[in-house]
Amino acid sequence: MSDIEPNPEQRELINAIEGLYLVDAGAGTGKTFTVTRRYANIVEQDGVDPSDVLLVTFTNNAAEEMRDRIVRNSEYGMRELSNAPIQTFHSLAHDILDEHGHDAPTYLGVEETITGSTRIIEDDIIEQALFREFIGQFIDSHPEYNEFFTAISETTELLDLIKELSAKGVFPTATGWYRDGESHLDGDFAAFETLFADTNEPRNGGSRQSKLRQKLNDYGKEKTYLPDAPEQWELRGDGKQIPADVAERVFEDDRTALKQFVHDVYHAYLEFALRRNYLNFGFLQLFAFVLLCEDHELRERLGYEYVMVDEFQDSSEIQFKLMLLLAGTDNICVVGDWKQSIYSFQYADVDNIREFDDRLHRFVDELNRDAERIAFSPTKAAGKRLTRNYRSTQSILEFSTYALTARATKSESLDTEAISETVTPLEADTDRDDSRIEALTSEDEHEAILAKIDDIVDNDDYAVEGDDGEYHAPKYGDIAVLTRTRDFGRDLLDAANAYDLPMAYEGGIEVFRTDAAKLLLAWLRILERNADRGWALVLEEAGYTIYEVKAIIDRDAYPDAMVAFREELREMETFGGVARRVFDRYDRSGPTADVVLDTVQSVYGTTTFTRGELIQFIEAAIDDGSTHEVDAGAGTNAVTVQTIHATKGLEYPIVILANMNTNKFPSTGGSGSDIAYTDPIGLRQRKVYSEEAHDVPHVYDNWQTDVLNKCLPPNYDEERRLLYVAITRAESHVILTGGEDPNVFLDELPVDIEPVDPDLSTFDPVEDEHSPFTVDIPDPDGPARYSPHTFIDDAVFEGDTGGRGMEFGSEVHEFAERYMLDEAVDTGGNPDKENVKKFLDSLDGEKKAEIDAFLPLTVDDQEVTIGGIIDLLHITPDRVDIIDYKTDLTTHAEDEYEKQLSIYYHVIVDQYPDREVTASIFYTNDGVRQGITHLSKSELKDMIRTHRT
């Protein structure tokens, strides 16, 4: 669109430079084109340059695209815009903290600081592993919270809670909560009372009982409450409504202990993260917000003359407030579309755009309560609209609006008229409208979709517009299948492969559910405890039948080759060596194996997990379905399969919206977290533990939380928006498909539903090349990160080198740490442990074990960090000794270990500049301590350069 003139609505926004604007930019209306042209118009003014204009969007790719478009439409080149603030909120927060905020944590009573080497954890899998390590330590050191942990089924739920609270702007200080954070946790009784009254209103003019009273028919079913819980009849009353005083009775639960528990976990995790030298995206924003609130001079200095935020429907509460703190004037323009807000699971708050003016005034008042942080007085935002759609036909646009008023269940009551009044109609730019909008159902939905694709390809009835503006019969690459859930797309891909139909999945791959990961997990189980579960999988992989596998396991009669391979793995000194050897054995190469190896090595290198703990982590990650992004390759003639969430911002000539089935779309969700935050009821506990009630220790259901949740209306609005987003991805044609139990959405939409019995017996796929999957491992924000083991050549551990394997090494290291901490441990006559004990007893200075060490370096203008864990520090008034335990029988790997200890050496020298620092290896086999000559920082930089090449 960059080669054409703006339409009147776009031109109006491009020229509207001064003042406060709320822009309703519908799907496919040229939003990016207009925003970048507006930016170019702003910086063309005298006295305004790119450093005066903040442009925020929500992905790094979108930021780069905007930068490219601005270059094409302004006098500035890419070099001049390279440092202009055109970025994501996360990147912006990182830059602010990196330049100005190293001490920002102190405002929350956290002693640890942010450093130039602090890394940004983008991978949820890695952070879950770190959090598991943290929470294990927290449980051990806080026995007063045992009852809370007993009632929590999965402790990583607390990480999700922390992330959600940080997105809401709720932060702990050392002694309480920052600013008005605790009020969020308490909830809003007035807002709840309104919801309570609405759902407690008798129906049918007073002749039928209220929805709430009807819901309480299930009160207590399959539940075990504490003895003080009221009976069902007491709550429901004897009329058409439940008694009004129930609202206050269920809301006013004493949550003092619960809030203190969450506070202590939250604050301790902040300390842990900084101590381990990392931040997640939420913590970046948290500390940037606190810094801007507290450092008035810095805030005034950073204030931008113009602020634009794209995709504002995807913003969180803290991001709204960050925008205000960074705005030096009221020249603010937010652009978005509430109908496309589909990321609440990433803490986006659709009310930021739906209730923009109310929130603007409320947030300004909150921020200015104790000091003037927002210099301008907010006015009502001027509304602008972009309504000309350059993607879809008018038929598709009109059909899509029905998604926003479609009931999700047969019993749902919707005010469709009120919803319709908030929808801005879109007008197609094209006069051509040959769109086919169809729906089908089948007992075998996967095959029905394949048959439909076969029918569409090369069929002029489904003609699509090409790049040359001419219409042609569609190819496979013109079709996208969109699904609400990832599992359906994976199964469809398997079905397509069986028929050799070209199809490619784009989106998230469940890393630990891949064959490569399952094989690695199986061998780790075998190495750890000779587990039957491990042997069963590797035997099945080798072709043994179920009965043969059972017989082999029952008799412990494993094939000689497998036993030999197990012993070979036992001798491997590094985890990476084990993983690579497993993948080599099974010929598992390529991007999927690469991402499994990268992910698991990152977890192992970042945490202090033993192999057993790593196995537990992988098992939990399998249950969670943790994902990495996958691309199918550009320019291939293959049907694309994506989740609806992954397709936001994209467009396809033909969209097949699949899996329109009950309990799949809308998603049923889960049973809920045991401790959760929900507006407007605040922080609540679903389960509670008691040893005294009924004289039996038990985890009980919380009756108040159960009733509170029944008072909240079911929220299917985001599911309707997902349906709308899916339909508006289509340029020319839309087909909806369902299985044996189609959902209510399909019945609600104005389309005829055709039952089909697919026949693929004559299917003959077109021969065409399509590229295999590639896995995208994104470059993280912040410095590039390495482990010392990255630079150690695993080849030195191959063959008969005197190594005794990871398991033995872990056992000795664990003994050393526990003995140093004065725990009751026994050497069991093990000579290595005896040598360690004797060595530790001989040291008369202060001893510290398992010390995190992070060395920041600048290599060719790029910041990098090498981080690892020092086994032992021995500290005296004039000297610091770095000691690394090695269980090797020979010194064959000493040159490689020198690299590891050199990194630790430079970290400790920086920390103790007034003392002599030494580094040595303690060989546990013979009790010999061998000093090393450390590499210089220049040599370490050369080592990094060599690794890169």
Buried (B, 14 or more C-beta within 10 A) or exposed (E): BEEEEBBEBBEBBBEBBEEBBBBBBBBBBBBBBBBBBBBBBBBEEEEBEBEBBBBBBBBBEBBEBBBBBBBEBBEBEEEBBEEBBBBBBBBBBBBBBBEBBBBBBBBBBBEBEBBEBBBBBBBBBBBBBBBBBBBBEBBEEBEEBEBBBBBBEEBBBBBBBBBBBBBBBBBBBEEEBBBEBBEBBBBBBEEBBEBBBEBBEBBEEEEEBBBBBBBBEEBBEEEBBBEEBBEEEEBBBEEBBBBEEBBEBBBEBEBEEBBBBBBBBBBBBBBBBBEBBBBBBBBBBBBBBBBBBBBEEBBEEBBBBBBBBBBBBBBBBBBBBBBBBBBBBBBBBBBBBBBBBBBBEEBBBBBBBBEBBEBBBEBBEBBBEEEEBBEBEBEEBEEBBBBBBBBBBBBBBBBBBBBBBBBBEEEEEBEEEEBEEEBBEBEBBBEEEEBBBBBBBBEBBBBBBBBBBBEBBEEEEBBBBEEEEEBBBBBBBBBBBBBBBBEBBBBBBEBBEEBEBBBBBBBBBBBBBBBBBBBBBBBBBBBBEEBBEBBBBBBBEEEBEEEEBBEBBEEEEBEEEBEEBBEEBBBBBBBBBBBBBBBEBBEBEBBBBBBBBBBBBBBBBBBBBBBBBBBEBBBBBBEBEBBBBBBBBEEBBBBBBBBBBBBBBEBBBBBBBBBBBBEBBBEEEEEEBBBBBBBBBBBBBBBBBBEEBEEEEBBBBBBBBBBBBBBBEEEBBBBBBBBBBBBBBBBBBBBBBBBEEBBBBBBBBEBEBEEBEBEBEEBEBEEEEBEEBBBEBEEBBBBBBBBBBBBBEBEBBBEEBBBBBBBBBBBBBBBBBEBBEEEEBEBEEBEBBBBBBEBBEEBEEEBEBBBEBBBBBEBEEEBBBBBBBBBBBBBEEEEBBBBBBBBBEEBBBBEBBBBBBBBBBBBBBEEBEEBEBBBBBBBBBEBEEEEBEBBEBEEBBEBBEEEEE
